[in-house]
Amino acid sequence: MLKKKITFLNMEHSMPLEEHANQKLDKILDILRGNEAPPFYAEMWIKANKLHPHHTTDLHLKTARFTLHAHEEGTDMYVVVDNTIDKMITLIRKEKEKNRDLAKHTDTDKSKFGR
């Protein structure tokens, strides 16, 4: 189960933007399902800049095995949310690949001898 929290900073709460972010966060749940032990915790901060149209989004993801952070900036809030989720998916895949490589590498007497 993915526990999600979406926080809006310097802007009013936007239900369509929150629904869009929740749909995108469900992609992360699909990737994590099966390989990671629950619970999963995702917290997203969507921050509008009042001085100029340069918005930011931060996403923190915590699982039993790793903690990741993705950050994105841009002018269109929906694109910024999409790009943040895409970055997080890339980070998750890299982390899973790293864990797979570590699991395949075993310490044998022969490998310890060369150290």
Rosetta blueprint (number, residue, H / E / L):
1 M L
2 L E
3 K E
4 K E
5 K E
6 I E
7 T E
8 F E
9 L E
10 N L
11 M L
12 E L
13 H L
14 S L
15 M H
16 P H
17 L H
18 E H
19 E H
20 H H
21 A H
22 N H
23 Q H
24 K H
25 L H
26 D H
27 K H
28 I H
29 L H
30 D H
31 I H
32 L H
33 R L
34 G L
35 N L
36 E L
37 A L
38 P L
39 P L
40 F E
41 Y E
42 A E
43 E E
44 M E
45 W E
46 I E
47 K E
48 A L
49 N L
50 K L
51 L L
52 H L
53 P L
54 H L
55 H E
56 T E
57 T E
58 D E
59 L E
60 H E
61 L E
62 K E
63 T L
64 A L
65 R L
66 F L
67 T E
68 L E
69 H E
70 A E
71 H E
72 E E
73 E E
74 G E
75 T L
76 D L
77 M H
78 Y H
79 V H
80 V H
81 V H
82 D H
83 N H
84 T H
85 I H
86 D H
87 K H
88 M H
89 I H
90 T H
91 L H
92 I H
93 R H
94 K H
95 E H
96 K H
97 E H
98 K H
99 N H
100 R H
101 D H
102 L H
103 A H
104 K H
105 H L
106 T L
107 D L
108 T L
109 D H
110 K H
111 S H
112 K H
113 F H
114 G L
115 R L
